[in-house]
């Protein structure tokens, strides 16, 4: 379903800090390691989908790392960054035009 609907998937959950952000970002924000690992490893989903903000999950994780330096959150963000990179994550600026698949925006 994710592959078929990925251009229309966006998270509008109350309390999620990224308006119309990707479900990847929600997984990172909510520290949902099981979901992230399952989606990347078992389901083999692309870690490079851009959302309405123009960010990939790697862009988001790296931005969050900057604001989380020295906090308990920094450790798990680093582990997510490493996991995403291991499975081919790129920054939006590194994607070729063919790789730029974005989540539909309102």
C-alpha positions as CSV (number, residue, x, y, z in Angstrom):
1,X,0.0,0.0,0.0
2,X,2.8,2.4,0.9
3,X,4.4,2.2,-2.6
4,X,1.0,2.7,-4.3
5,X,-0.1,5.6,-2.1
6,X,3.2,7.2,-1.1
7,X,2.4,10.4,-3.1
8,X,-0.7,11.0,-0.9
9,X,0.6,9.8,2.5
10,X,1.1,12.6,5.0
11,X,0.7,12.8,8.7
12,X,-1.8,15.3,10.0
13,X,-1.9,13.9,13.6
14,X,-2.6,16.4,16.3
15,X,0.5,17.2,18.2
16,X,2.9,16.3,15.3
17,X,5.2,19.2,14.9
18,X,5.6,19.0,11.1
19,X,2.4,20.1,9.4
20,X,1.7,17.6,6.6
21,X,5.0,15.9,7.3
22,X,5.8,12.4,6.2
23,X,5.0,9.3,8.2
24,X,8.8,8.7,8.3
25,X,9.2,11.9,10.3
26,X,6.4,10.9,12.7
27,X,8.2,7.6,13.3
28,X,11.4,9.5,14.1
29,X,9.6,12.1,16.3
30,X,7.7,9.4,18.2
31,X,10.8,7.2,18.6
32,X,9.2,4.3,16.8
33,X,12.3,2.3,16.1
34,X,10.3,-0.9,15.4
35,X,8.3,0.8,12.7
36,X,11.3,2.4,11.1
37,X,13.3,-0.8,11.1
38,X,10.4,-2.8,9.7
39,X,9.7,-0.3,7.0
40,X,13.3,0.0,5.9
41,X,14.5,-3.6,6.4
42,X,11.5,-5.9,6.0
43,X,9.3,-3.8,3.7
44,X,12.3,-2.3,1.8
45,X,10.6,1.0,1.4
46,X,12.5,4.0,0.0
47,X,14.0,6.2,2.7
48,X,14.1,9.2,0.2
49,X,10.4,10.3,-0.1
50,X,10.2,14.0,0.2
51,X,7.2,15.6,2.0
52,X,5.4,19.0,1.8
53,X,8.4,20.7,3.4
54,X,10.8,19.5,0.7
55,X,12.7,17.4,3.1
56,X,13.7,13.8,3.1
57,X,13.8,11.8,6.4
58,X,17.6,12.3,6.5
59,X,17.2,16.0,6.2
60,X,14.7,16.0,9.0
61,X,16.9,13.8,11.3
62,X,20.0,15.9,10.7
63,X,18.1,19.1,11.4
64,X,16.7,17.6,14.6
65,X,20.2,16.5,15.6
66,X,21.4,20.1,15.6
67,X,18.6,21.2,18.0
68,X,19.0,18.1,20.2
69,X,22.8,18.3,20.9
70,X,23.6,17.3,24.4
71,X,20.1,15.9,25.1
72,X,18.9,12.3,25.6
73,X,17.2,12.5,22.2
74,X,20.6,12.9,20.4
75,X,21.5,9.2,20.9
76,X,18.4,7.8,19.2
77,X,18.5,10.4,16.4
78,X,22.1,9.3,15.6
79,X,21.0,5.7,15.5
80,X,18.2,6.6,13.1
81,X,20.5,8.6,10.9
82,X,22.9,5.7,10.7
83,X,20.1,3.3,10.0
84,X,18.6,5.5,7.2
85,X,22.1,6.0,5.6
86,X,22.7,2.2,5.7
87,X,19.5,1.8,3.7
88,X,20.3,4.4,1.1
89,X,18.9,7.6,2.5
90,X,20.0,10.9,0.9
91,X,19.4,14.5,1.6
92,X,17.0,16.2,-0.8
93,X,19.9,18.1,-2.4
94,X,21.5,14.8,-3.3
95,X,18.5,13.3,-5.1
96,X,18.4,13.2,-8.9
97,X,15.2,14.4,-10.6
98,X,14.1,10.8,-11.1
99,X,14.5,10.1,-7.4
100,X,12.5,13.1,-6.3
101,X,9.2,11.5,-5.3
102,X,7.2,13.8,-3.1
103,X,4.2,13.3,-0.9
104,X,1.2,15.1,-2.2
105,X,0.6,18.5,-0.6
106,X,-2.7,20.2,0.0
